Structure formats: structure tokens, C-alpha cells
Amino acid sequence: MSKTIAFLGASTGVGQAALAHTLAAGHQCIALCRDPSKLQKAFASYPTPNLKIVEGNAHDVAAVAQCLQVEDRLVDMIVTTIGAKPIPLKMTVDDPDVCKKGATTLLEALSQLRNIGVTGSPHIIACSTAGFSRFGRDIPLAMIPVYALFVRTPGSDKVVMEDRLVASGEKFTIVRPSHLTDGASDKTIRVGIEDPTNGPLSDVVGYSISREDAGKWLADNLVLHTDSRYLNKNVLITY
């Protein structure tokens, strides 16, 4: 059965990889992009008739709402992988609040659409990061200084995003990849599951995973086939 999935932040990285696998499976996709040419260029080598690109910002309620409605109902799923661009020399990012603002905008857009009679309960899949669990260490000891120096600001932003989605009452899955690298592979992906209230159901600690492999895992396990073990949970993925 064909699904309709809204993608926020799919111009690059994990989101683009997840979008590519979802499109290849034949599902209808709506992608919000500030610069549509980036996504058009990424998929220029093969046709994507099941992709609709909407120009706009993930912090604009009207633009997000435009991606969430299909006729008189909401989309089946929402994949949000928005994030800030790093500024290495300053050990910070260009927008320290990008994820928390994005979560607030998304939830407001859903609320406004429901207030005018649009029905549905989409599964929200949000990309966060390892390293900030409240229930213990989920990264190797050697990586703690790296996360403290370079990931503290975006990580704190993602924690607020997670909290807002958990408290929203919407169906959600938070995906927490370990340190992101480039290049698809055939490496085994290990998975840890954490209940936001009660803590870990299964533990995993790892150094890294590529953006391409993380996006494929997200598509395979949460979009194309939804594994019920991951519903309303935080899910850590790593090699």
C-alpha cells in the first residue's frame, strides 16, 4: 500500500538518503526545501514522478503545513532531519535553536490543520544524535571529549526537540545515530532502544555510522516497514 511521507531537511545527509530509498520503493514524497535546486540536482540522474518539492523554511508554519496535507487528510508519516551547519573554528553551529524551533513549528502546523478539519495521526520520525541520553553513556569513552567540544550546542538543541515531540502526544520515533560519516557500506548496524520515561530496553555503544547507511536504515525500518518496537521510543543506531 502506497504511503505519503513528508520530508523536512532532506536536501543532504541522512534525510536525502532516507528520501531516496523511500522514492525507490514507490511511495509518494513531499519534501520541503529552502533551495529546491539542491534536491533537484541530487535526483537529476533518474526520474522521480512521486516526488513533490515545496520551497520554504522548516520554521515557517504555513510552509510546513503545505507539506502535511493531502486533500482532506494528513500525510502518513513525517521525517524531519533538519539540523544546523557546523562552524568548526568557533566550535558551534549557525543556528543553535534550529531543531527546537523546527519541532515547535511542526507541532503548530499539525494543530492548525486539525483545527480546520484535516484528519490524521502521522508517525513523526525525527533525527537526533547519540551522546545525550539521560539514562547513561551511549557513546564510547574516547568520544566524550569530542561530543563535549563539538556537539554540546547542537546536542542540547536536539534534546529540547526530543522533549517537545515526546510531550506532544503524537506518534513518534527519535533516531539517534552515532557520529556521522560519509559513504554507503554493507556494515552491520546495531540498534539500541530507549523508552523516554523508563530508560533503556537494549543498550548499544558505537563510534560511528554513515549518513547513507543511517538514512537507509531509517527508511527500511521506520518508513517502508514500521517496526512496532520503535514506536514512541528513542532508537540509537551505530556500527
Beta strands, then each sheet from edge to edge (+ up, - down):
strand 1: 4-8
strand 2: 28-33
strand 3: 51-55
strand 4: 69-70
strand 5: 73-74
strand 6: 77-80
strand 7: 86-87
strand 8: 92-93
strand 9: 123-127
strand 10: 172-177
strand 11: 179-181
strand 12: 190-195
strand 13: 199-202
strand 14: 208-210
strand 15: 233-238
sheet 1: 3+ 2+ 1+ 6+ 9+ 10+ 15+ 12- 13+
sheet 2: 4+ 5-
sheet 3: 7+ 8-
sheet 4: 11+ 14+
end
